[in-house]
Amino acid sequence: MHKIVFQTFVLLLLAGACSRRIVLAANPVADQGGQLYAKFCATCHGVAGNGYMADNAPSLRTATFLATASDDFLRAGISRGRPGTAMAGYGQAVGGPLSVKDVTAIIEYLRVGAPPRVVLPSAPVVGDAKQGKTIYDAQCLRCHGTRTQRSTAVHLANSVLLETASDAFLRWAIENGRPPTSMVPWKGALATRQIDDVVAYLRSLALPPAVATSPPPREPSLPRQGPVVLNPKGGHATFKLRDDRFVSIDQVNEALVKKQRIVIADARAPSDWLNLRIAGAISTPYYDHNSLDDIPNDGTWVVAYCACPHHVSGEVVDELRKRGFKHTAVLDEGVFAWQAKGYPIVVAPGQPRPPAPPPVQPARAPAPASAHH
């Protein structure tokens, strides 16, 4: 009975997300993938996969994406993430929670109702990167940013994206866009040669292979490193919150400088905590509420952060407040803004400096409890 209800629920969600008719066959692997998607992915990509719930996470349901994204491309995106963005690596090989079978199940779920696959040419695109930069700066930069500055759309200078996306995949996306998102088709607006030039420019943004490779495999479980409470003998901090929810990075850094008692909770997946974290932060993944059990509820301020910069850290704060914690806050600007200010961080060896985050958008109010599924 529960399985039938779940399949019906997924069918309704997908039907609302796409104009095409979708028939969901009984598929236990896709069913498992849907449950994993709901737990780990929906918070940013949306329940129906339409994206842009947090930190401009892209749509995973556009026809032009699903028709051209290979399983290997999807696997790399899920397993390795998009370093330097809010998309963590969720594969166990980089410290995430998902096994190889789990990732396969999510891919199977994403393929439900997808359009027929397009066979893309394997030959590399030949273009003029210098000319492509001129076009990119005029037409693409405002949404896709630069190598050092992210903006509101997919960061195309990301090392893992460029390593795993073929020239033909990039070219198809430019030509055909990602309707119904803001990524419009450029076929006709740009000549064939100009699109080739843009692809050549994107290729020039790739980092050297020595930097772009994944970190070495890590254990998926994360023991607590150091105390849960920083400065346990210090006085309690006094924070002025925005909207009774958000605390600025300057206030939190000042509390650390003054050695005041505080807990800093990293709400991202453990793979992100391993690669870059605020000094002294403990790993409390948004999807694992058991990771909050050893935080003392004694009036100590608990500040949660993420890279969204508010979304999954907000879920951790919501859970703490349900448990009766009185002094909790979301770090307003997120971990990348903290790093940009030069405040104390821990970075894994060999990690490149991430691009500057997009300008902070007004935080969404938390959804009513009845809206959560």
TORKOL-4160 file (C-alpha; in steps of 0.2 Angstrom, whole numbers, padded with zeros to 4 digits, m for minus):
373
<pt num="1" X="0000" Y="0000" Z="0000"/>
<pt num="2" X="0014" Y="0012" Z="0005"/>
<pt num="3" X="0023" Y="0008" Z="m0011"/>
<pt num="4" X="0008" Y="0012" Z="m0022"/>
<pt num="5" X="0005" Y="0028" Z="m0013"/>
<pt num="6" X="0023" Y="0033" Z="m0015"/>
<pt num="7" X="0022" Y="0029" Z="m0034"/>
<pt num="8" X="0006" Y="0039" Z="m0036"/>
<pt num="9" X="0014" Y="0054" Z="m0026"/>
<pt num="10" X="0030" Y="0054" Z="m0038"/>
<pt num="11" X="0019" Y="0053" Z="m0053"/>
<pt num="12" X="0009" Y="0068" Z="m0048"/>
<pt num="13" X="0024" Y="0078" Z="m0044"/>
<pt num="14" X="0032" Y="0074" Z="m0061"/>
<pt num="15" X="0016" Y="0077" Z="m0070"/>
<pt num="16" X="0015" Y="0095" Z="m0063"/>
<pt num="17" X="0034" Y="0098" Z="m0067"/>
<pt num="18" X="0033" Y="0093" Z="m0085"/>
<pt num="19" X="0020" Y="0096" Z="m0099"/>
<pt num="20" X="0023" Y="0079" Z="m0107"/>
<pt num="21" X="0013" Y="0063" Z="m0102"/>
<pt num="22" X="0022" Y="0053" Z="m0089"/>
<pt num="23" X="0019" Y="0035" Z="m0085"/>
<pt num="24" X="0028" Y="0028" Z="m0070"/>
<pt num="25" X="0031" Y="0009" Z="m0071"/>
<pt num="26" X="0034" Y="m0001" Z="m0056"/>
<pt num="27" X="0052" Y="0001" Z="m0053"/>
<pt num="28" X="0059" Y="m0003" Z="m0036"/>
<pt num="29" X="0076" Y="0005" Z="m0040"/>
<pt num="30" X="0068" Y="0021" Z="m0046"/>
<pt num="31" X="0057" Y="0021" Z="m0030"/>
<pt num="32" X="0072" Y="0019" Z="m0019"/>
<pt num="33" X="0080" Y="0034" Z="m0029"/>
<pt num="34" X="0065" Y="0044" Z="m0026"/>
<pt num="35" X="0066" Y="0042" Z="m0008"/>
<pt num="36" X="0085" Y="0046" Z="m0008"/>
<pt num="37" X="0081" Y="0061" Z="m0019"/>
<pt num="38" X="0068" Y="0067" Z="m0006"/>
<pt num="39" X="0080" Y="0066" Z="0008"/>
<pt num="40" X="0096" Y="0073" Z="0001"/>
<pt num="41" X="0092" Y="0083" Z="m0015"/>
<pt num="42" X="0074" Y="0090" Z="m0014"/>
<pt num="43" X="0079" Y="0104" Z="m0001"/>
<pt num="44" X="0089" Y="0113" Z="m0015"/>
<pt num="45" X="0083" Y="0106" Z="m0031"/>
<pt num="46" X="0065" Y="0106" Z="m0026"/>
<pt num="47" X="0052" Y="0091" Z="m0023"/>
<pt num="48" X="0048" Y="0090" Z="m0042"/>
<pt num="49" X="0066" Y="0093" Z="m0047"/>
<pt num="50" X="0063" Y="0110" Z="m0055"/>
<pt num="51" X="0077" Y="0118" Z="m0045"/>
<pt num="52" X="0081" Y="0135" Z="m0038"/>
<pt num="53" X="0075" Y="0131" Z="m0020"/>
<pt num="54" X="0092" Y="0136" Z="m0013"/>
<pt num="55" X="0108" Y="0144" Z="m0020"/>
<pt num="56" X="0102" Y="0144" Z="m0038"/>
<pt num="57" X="0102" Y="0125" Z="m0039"/>
<pt num="58" X="0098" Y="0121" Z="m0057"/>
<pt num="59" X="0083" Y="0111" Z="m0063"/>
<pt num="60" X="0085" Y="0093" Z="m0066"/>
<pt num="61" X="0069" Y="0091" Z="m0076"/>
<pt num="62" X="0072" Y="0101" Z="m0091"/>
<pt num="63" X="0070" Y="0091" Z="m0107"/>
<pt num="64" X="0086" Y="0097" Z="m0115"/>
<pt num="65" X="0096" Y="0092" Z="m0100"/>
<pt num="66" X="0089" Y="0075" Z="m0097"/>
<pt num="67" X="0090" Y="0071" Z="m0116"/>
<pt num="68" X="0109" Y="0075" Z="m0116"/>
<pt num="69" X="0116" Y="0072" Z="m0099"/>
<pt num="70" X="0124" Y="0055" Z="m0099"/>
<pt num="71" X="0123" Y="0043" Z="m0083"/>
<pt num="72" X="0142" Y="0046" Z="m0081"/>
<pt num="73" X="0139" Y="0065" Z="m0080"/>
<pt num="74" X="0125" Y="0063" Z="m0068"/>
<pt num="75" X="0135" Y="0051" Z="m0057"/>
<pt num="76" X="0150" Y="0063" Z="m0057"/>
<pt num="77" X="0139" Y="0078" Z="m0052"/>
<pt num="78" X="0130" Y="0068" Z="m0038"/>
<pt num="79" X="0146" Y="0059" Z="m0031"/>
<pt num="80" X="0159" Y="0072" Z="m0033"/>
<pt num="81" X="0148" Y="0088" Z="m0032"/>
<pt num="82" X="0153" Y="0105" Z="m0038"/>
<pt num="83" X="0167" Y="0110" Z="m0027"/>
<pt num="84" X="0166" Y="0128" Z="m0022"/>
<pt num="85" X="0147" Y="0129" Z="m0023"/>
<pt num="86" X="0133" Y="0123" Z="m0012"/>
<pt num="87" X="0133" Y="0106" Z="m0022"/>
<pt num="88" X="0142" Y="0094" Z="m0011"/>
<pt num="89" X="0150" Y="0078" Z="m0016"/>
<pt num="90" X="0137" Y="0065" Z="m0009"/>
<pt num="91" X="0147" Y="0049" Z="m0014"/>
<pt num="92" X="0155" Y="0039" Z="0000"/>
<pt num="93" X="0172" Y="0040" Z="m0009"/>
<pt num="94" X="0173" Y="0059" Z="m0005"/>
<pt num="95" X="0165" Y="0057" Z="0013"/>
<pt num="96" X="0147" Y="0058" Z="0008"/>
<pt num="97" X="0133" Y="0047" Z="0013"/>
<pt num="98" X="0128" Y="0038" Z="m0004"/>
<pt num="99" X="0134" Y="0022" Z="m0010"/>
<pt num="100" X="0137" Y="0018" Z="m0028"/>
<pt num="101" X="0120" Y="0009" Z="m0028"/>
<pt num="102" X="0112" Y="0024" Z="m0020"/>
<pt num="103" X="0118" Y="0036" Z="m0034"/>
<pt num="104" X="0112" Y="0024" Z="m0047"/>
<pt num="105" X="0095" Y="0023" Z="m0040"/>
<pt num="106" X="0094" Y="0042" Z="m0040"/>
<pt num="107" X="0099" Y="0043" Z="m0058"/>
<pt num="108" X="0086" Y="0030" Z="m0062"/>
<pt num="109" X="0073" Y="0041" Z="m0053"/>
<pt num="110" X="0078" Y="0056" Z="m0063"/>
<pt num="111" X="0076" Y="0046" Z="m0079"/>
<pt num="112" X="0058" Y="0042" Z="m0075"/>
<pt num="113" X="0047" Y="0051" Z="m0089"/>
<pt num="114" X="0063" Y="0058" Z="m0097"/>
<pt num="115" X="0063" Y="0061" Z="m0116"/>
<pt num="116" X="0073" Y="0050" Z="m0127"/>
<pt num="117" X="0092" Y="0052" Z="m0126"/>
<pt num="118" X="0100" Y="0062" Z="m0140"/>
<pt num="119" X="0116" Y="0054" Z="m0147"/>
<pt num="120" X="0129" Y="0068" Z="m0146"/>
<pt num="121" X="0144" Y="0069" Z="m0158"/>
<pt num="122" X="0160" Y="0064" Z="m0150"/>
<pt num="123" X="0172" Y="0075" Z="m0160"/>
<pt num="124" X="0178" Y="0091" Z="m0150"/>
<pt num="125" X="0172" Y="0108" Z="m0154"/>
<pt num="126" X="0184" Y="0119" Z="m0163"/>
<pt num="127" X="0183" Y="0138" Z="m0160"/>
<pt num="128" X="0192" Y="0154" Z="m0155"/>
<pt num="129" X="0193" Y="0156" Z="m0136"/>
<pt num="130" X="0197" Y="0174" Z="m0138"/>
<pt num="131" X="0182" Y="0178" Z="m0148"/>
<pt num="132" X="0172" Y="0167" Z="m0137"/>
<pt num="133" X="0177" Y="0177" Z="m0122"/>
<pt num="134" X="0170" Y="0193" Z="m0130"/>
<pt num="135" X="0153" Y="0184" Z="m0133"/>
<pt num="136" X="0153" Y="0177" Z="m0116"/>
<pt num="137" X="0157" Y="0193" Z="m0107"/>
<pt num="138" X="0143" Y="0202" Z="m0117"/>
<pt num="139" X="0129" Y="0188" Z="m0116"/>
<pt num="140" X="0133" Y="0175" Z="m0102"/>
<pt num="141" X="0144" Y="0183" Z="m0089"/>
<pt num="142" X="0129" Y="0192" Z="m0080"/>
<pt num="143" X="0121" Y="0175" Z="m0076"/>
<pt num="144" X="0135" Y="0162" Z="m0076"/>
<pt num="145" X="0149" Y="0173" Z="m0068"/>
<pt num="146" X="0168" Y="0172" Z="m0070"/>
<pt num="147" X="0181" Y="0159" Z="m0064"/>
<pt num="148" X="0182" Y="0169" Z="m0048"/>
<pt num="149" X="0164" Y="0175" Z="m0046"/>
<pt num="150" X="0148" Y="0165" Z="m0046"/>
<pt num="151" X="0132" Y="0173" Z="m0051"/>
<pt num="152" X="0114" Y="0167" Z="m0052"/>
<pt num="153" X="0115" Y="0152" Z="m0064"/>
<pt num="154" X="0126" Y="0137" Z="m0065"/>
<pt num="155" X="0144" Y="0141" Z="m0063"/>
<pt num="156" X="0152" Y="0135" Z="m0079"/>
<pt num="157" X="0170" Y="0137" Z="m0073"/>
<pt num="158" X="0168" Y="0123" Z="m0061"/>
<pt num="159" X="0182" Y="0111" Z="m0062"/>
<pt num="160" X="0171" Y="0095" Z="m0061"/>
<pt num="161" X="0158" Y="0101" Z="m0073"/>
<pt num="162" X="0171" Y="0105" Z="m0086"/>
<pt num="163" X="0180" Y="0089" Z="m0083"/>
<pt num="164" X="0164" Y="0078" Z="m0085"/>
<pt num="165" X="0154" Y="0088" Z="m0098"/>
<pt num="166" X="0158" Y="0085" Z="m0117"/>
<pt num="167" X="0160" Y="0099" Z="m0129"/>
<pt num="168" X="0144" Y="0093" Z="m0138"/>
<pt num="169" X="0134" Y="0093" Z="m0121"/>
<pt num="170" X="0140" Y="0111" Z="m0118"/>
<pt num="171" X="0136" Y="0116" Z="m0136"/>
<pt num="172" X="0118" Y="0108" Z="m0136"/>
<pt num="173" X="0114" Y="0118" Z="m0120"/>
<pt num="174" X="0119" Y="0134" Z="m0128"/>
<pt num="175" X="0110" Y="0131" Z="m0144"/>
<pt num="176" X="0094" Y="0124" Z="m0136"/>
<pt num="177" X="0094" Y="0132" Z="m0119"/>
<pt num="178" X="0085" Y="0125" Z="m0103"/>
<pt num="179" X="0067" Y="0129" Z="m0105"/>
<pt num="180" X="0057" Y="0134" Z="m0095"/>
<pt num="181" X="0071" Y="0141" Z="m0085"/>
<pt num="182" X="0079" Y="0158" Z="m0089"/>
<pt num="183" X="0093" Y="0149" Z="m0100"/>
<pt num="184" X="0086" Y="0153" Z="m0117"/>
<pt num="185" X="0091" Y="0145" Z="m0133"/>
<pt num="186" X="0105" Y="0154" Z="m0142"/>
<pt num="187" X="0103" Y="0146" Z="m0159"/>
<pt num="188" X="0099" Y="0159" Z="m0172"/>
<pt num="189" X="0104" Y="0173" Z="m0160"/>
<pt num="190" X="0122" Y="0167" Z="m0161"/>
<pt num="191" X="0130" Y="0160" Z="m0177"/>
<pt num="192" X="0136" Y="0142" Z="m0177"/>
<pt num="193" X="0154" Y="0149" Z="m0177"/>
<pt num="194" X="0151" Y="0160" Z="m0162"/>
<pt num="195" X="0143" Y="0146" Z="m0152"/>
<pt num="196" X="0159" Y="0136" Z="m0156"/>
<pt num="197" X="0169" Y="0150" Z="m0149"/>
<pt num="198" X="0160" Y="0151" Z="m0133"/>
<pt num="199" X="0163" Y="0132" Z="m0130"/>
<pt num="200" X="0181" Y="0135" Z="m0134"/>
<pt num="201" X="0182" Y="0149" Z="m0121"/>
<pt num="202" X="0173" Y="0138" Z="m0108"/>
<pt num="203" X="0186" Y="0125" Z="m0111"/>
<pt num="204" X="0200" Y="0138" Z="m0107"/>
<pt num="205" X="0192" Y="0141" Z="m0090"/>
<pt num="206" X="0196" Y="0123" Z="m0084"/>
<pt num="207" X="0209" Y="0121" Z="m0070"/>
<pt num="208" X="0225" Y="0111" Z="m0073"/>
<pt num="209" X="0222" Y="0092" Z="m0070"/>
<pt num="210" X="0232" Y="0092" Z="m0055"/>
<pt num="211" X="0220" Y="0104" Z="m0046"/>
<pt num="212" X="0204" Y="0098" Z="m0054"/>
<pt num="213" X="0205" Y="0080" Z="m0048"/>
<pt num="214" X="0195" Y="0074" Z="m0034"/>
<pt num="215" X="0202" Y="0073" Z="m0016"/>
<pt num="216" X="0208" Y="0055" Z="m0011"/>
<pt num="217" X="0194" Y="0043" Z="m0004"/>
<pt num="218" X="0189" Y="0046" Z="0014"/>
<pt num="219" X="0180" Y="0037" Z="0027"/>
<pt num="220" X="0161" Y="0041" Z="0026"/>
<pt num="221" X="0159" Y="0042" Z="0045"/>
<pt num="222" X="0165" Y="0058" Z="0053"/>
<pt num="223" X="0171" Y="0057" Z="0072"/>
<pt num="224" X="0170" Y="0073" Z="0081"/>
<pt num="225" X="0186" Y="0082" Z="0080"/>
<pt num="226" X="0189" Y="0093" Z="0095"/>
<pt num="227" X="0176" Y="0099" Z="0107"/>
<pt num="228" X="0158" Y="0102" Z="0103"/>
<pt num="229" X="0158" Y="0118" Z="0112"/>
<pt num="230" X="0171" Y="0130" Z="0108"/>
<pt num="231" X="0179" Y="0140" Z="0123"/>
<pt num="232" X="0169" Y="0130" Z="0136"/>
<pt num="233" X="0175" Y="0141" Z="0150"/>
<pt num="234" X="0171" Y="0158" Z="0141"/>
<pt num="235" X="0156" Y="0169" Z="0144"/>
<pt num="236" X="0140" Y="0168" Z="0133"/>
<pt num="237" X="0139" Y="0178" Z="0117"/>
<pt num="238" X="0126" Y="0191" Z="0114"/>
<pt num="239" X="0120" Y="0192" Z="0096"/>
<pt num="240" X="0108" Y="0204" Z="0088"/>
<pt num="241" X="0098" Y="0193" Z="0075"/>
<pt num="242" X="0090" Y="0199" Z="0059"/>
<pt num="243" X="0072" Y="0193" Z="0058"/>
<pt num="244" X="0075" Y="0183" Z="0074"/>
<pt num="245" X="0085" Y="0171" Z="0064"/>
<pt num="246" X="0101" Y="0177" Z="0056"/>
<pt num="247" X="0117" Y="0182" Z="0064"/>
<pt num="248" X="0131" Y="0191" Z="0054"/>
<pt num="249" X="0148" Y="0183" Z="0051"/>
<pt num="250" X="0156" Y="0198" Z="0059"/>
<pt num="251" X="0147" Y="0195" Z="0076"/>
<pt num="252" X="0151" Y="0177" Z="0076"/>
<pt num="253" X="0170" Y="0180" Z="0072"/>
<pt num="254" X="0170" Y="0193" Z="0086"/>
<pt num="255" X="0163" Y="0180" Z="0098"/>
<pt num="256" X="0177" Y="0169" Z="0093"/>
<pt num="257" X="0190" Y="0182" Z="0095"/>
<pt num="258" X="0184" Y="0186" Z="0113"/>
<pt num="259" X="0184" Y="0167" Z="0116"/>
<pt num="260" X="0166" Y="0166" Z="0121"/>
<pt num="261" X="0157" Y="0150" Z="0123"/>
<pt num="262" X="0149" Y="0144" Z="0106"/>
<pt num="263" X="0144" Y="0129" Z="0095"/>
<pt num="264" X="0147" Y="0131" Z="0077"/>
<pt num="265" X="0137" Y="0118" Z="0067"/>
<pt num="266" X="0141" Y="0114" Z="0048"/>
<pt num="267" X="0125" Y="0109" Z="0041"/>
<pt num="268" X="0132" Y="0103" Z="0024"/>
<pt num="269" X="0136" Y="0086" Z="0019"/>
<pt num="270" X="0152" Y="0079" Z="0027"/>
<pt num="271" X="0162" Y="0080" Z="0011"/>
<pt num="272" X="0161" Y="0098" Z="0011"/>
<pt num="273" X="0166" Y="0099" Z="0030"/>
<pt num="274" X="0181" Y="0089" Z="0025"/>
<pt num="275" X="0186" Y="0100" Z="0011"/>
<pt num="276" X="0183" Y="0117" Z="0019"/>
<pt num="277" X="0175" Y="0122" Z="0036"/>
<pt num="278" X="0175" Y="0136" Z="0049"/>
<pt num="279" X="0188" Y="0133" Z="0062"/>
<pt num="280" X="0181" Y="0123" Z="0076"/>
<pt num="281" X="0165" Y="0118" Z="0067"/>
<pt num="282" X="0157" Y="0101" Z="0070"/>
<pt num="283" X="0149" Y="0091" Z="0056"/>
<pt num="284" X="0130" Y="0091" Z="0058"/>
<pt num="285" X="0123" Y="0086" Z="0041"/>
<pt num="286" X="0105" Y="0093" Z="0038"/>
<pt num="287" X="0099" Y="0076" Z="0034"/>
<pt num="288" X="0105" Y="0068" Z="0050"/>
<pt num="289" X="0097" Y="0075" Z="0065"/>
<pt num="290" X="0106" Y="0062" Z="0076"/>
<pt num="291" X="0122" Y="0073" Z="0074"/>
<pt num="292" X="0114" Y="0086" Z="0085"/>
<pt num="293" X="0111" Y="0074" Z="0100"/>
<pt num="294" X="0128" Y="0079" Z="0109"/>
<pt num="295" X="0125" Y="0098" Z="0108"/>
<pt num="296" X="0121" Y="0104" Z="0125"/>
<pt num="297" X="0105" Y="0113" Z="0128"/>
<pt num="298" X="0111" Y="0124" Z="0141"/>
<pt num="299" X="0109" Y="0142" Z="0134"/>
<pt num="300" X="0125" Y="0141" Z="0123"/>
<pt num="301" X="0123" Y="0149" Z="0106"/>
<pt num="302" X="0123" Y="0137" Z="0092"/>
<pt num="303" X="0126" Y="0145" Z="0075"/>
<pt num="304" X="0123" Y="0134" Z="0060"/>
<pt num="305" X="0130" Y="0138" Z="0043"/>
<pt num="306" X="0130" Y="0131" Z="0025"/>
<pt num="307" X="0134" Y="0137" Z="0008"/>
<pt num="308" X="0117" Y="0140" Z="0002"/>
<pt num="309" X="0119" Y="0152" Z="0012"/>
<pt num="310" X="0103" Y="0150" Z="0022"/>
<pt num="311" X="0094" Y="0135" Z="0017"/>
<pt num="312" X="0101" Y="0119" Z="0025"/>
<pt num="313" X="0108" Y="0128" Z="0039"/>
<pt num="314" X="0090" Y="0134" Z="0042"/>
<pt num="315" X="0084" Y="0116" Z="0043"/>
<pt num="316" X="0097" Y="0113" Z="0057"/>
<pt num="317" X="0091" Y="0128" Z="0066"/>
<pt num="318" X="0073" Y="0123" Z="0064"/>
<pt num="319" X="0077" Y="0106" Z="0072"/>
<pt num="320" X="0086" Y="0113" Z="0086"/>
<pt num="321" X="0072" Y="0125" Z="0090"/>
<pt num="322" X="0060" Y="0111" Z="0090"/>
<pt num="323" X="0070" Y="0103" Z="0103"/>
<pt num="324" X="0069" Y="0118" Z="0114"/>
<pt num="325" X="0085" Y="0127" Z="0111"/>
<pt num="326" X="0084" Y="0145" Z="0115"/>
<pt num="327" X="0099" Y="0152" Z="0107"/>
<pt num="328" X="0101" Y="0147" Z="0089"/>
<pt num="329" X="0105" Y="0156" Z="0073"/>
<pt num="330" X="0109" Y="0154" Z="0055"/>
<pt num="331" X="0125" Y="0162" Z="0049"/>
<pt num="332" X="0119" Y="0175" Z="0037"/>
<pt num="333" X="0131" Y="0175" Z="0023"/>
<pt num="334" X="0137" Y="0157" Z="0023"/>
<pt num="335" X="0154" Y="0149" Z="0024"/>
<pt num="336" X="0161" Y="0156" Z="0007"/>
<pt num="337" X="0158" Y="0174" Z="0013"/>
<pt num="338" X="0166" Y="0169" Z="0030"/>
<pt num="339" X="0182" Y="0164" Z="0020"/>
<pt num="340" X="0182" Y="0179" Z="0009"/>
<pt num="341" X="0183" Y="0190" Z="0024"/>
<pt num="342" X="0199" Y="0180" Z="0030"/>
<pt num="343" X="0191" Y="0173" Z="0045"/>
<pt num="344" X="0198" Y="0157" Z="0052"/>
<pt num="345" X="0195" Y="0142" Z="0041"/>
<pt num="346" X="0202" Y="0124" Z="0039"/>
<pt num="347" X="0205" Y="0119" Z="0021"/>
<pt num="348" X="0210" Y="0102" Z="0015"/>
<pt num="349" X="0227" Y="0101" Z="0006"/>
<pt num="350" X="0227" Y="0105" Z="m0012"/>
<pt num="351" X="0209" Y="0113" Z="m0012"/>
<pt num="352" X="0209" Y="0128" Z="m0024"/>
<pt num="353" X="0201" Y="0144" Z="m0017"/>
<pt num="354" X="0182" Y="0144" Z="m0021"/>
<pt num="355" X="0175" Y="0158" Z="m0032"/>
<pt num="356" X="0166" Y="0172" Z="m0023"/>
<pt num="357" X="0148" Y="0167" Z="m0019"/>
<pt num="358" X="0133" Y="0176" Z="m0028"/>
<pt num="359" X="0127" Y="0191" Z="m0019"/>
<pt num="360" X="0116" Y="0187" Z="m0004"/>
<pt num="361" X="0098" Y="0186" Z="m0008"/>
<pt num="362" X="0084" Y="0189" Z="0005"/>
<pt num="363" X="0082" Y="0173" Z="0015"/>
<pt num="364" X="0066" Y="0163" Z="0012"/>
<pt num="365" X="0054" Y="0162" Z="0027"/>
<pt num="366" X="0053" Y="0144" Z="0034"/>
<pt num="367" X="0039" Y="0134" Z="0027"/>
<pt num="368" X="0025" Y="0129" Z="0038"/>
<pt num="369" X="0026" Y="0112" Z="0046"/>
<pt num="370" X="0011" Y="0106" Z="0036"/>
<pt num="371" X="0021" Y="0110" Z="0019"/>
<pt num="372" X="0035" Y="0097" Z="0023"/>
<pt num="373" X="0033" Y="0080" Z="0015"/>
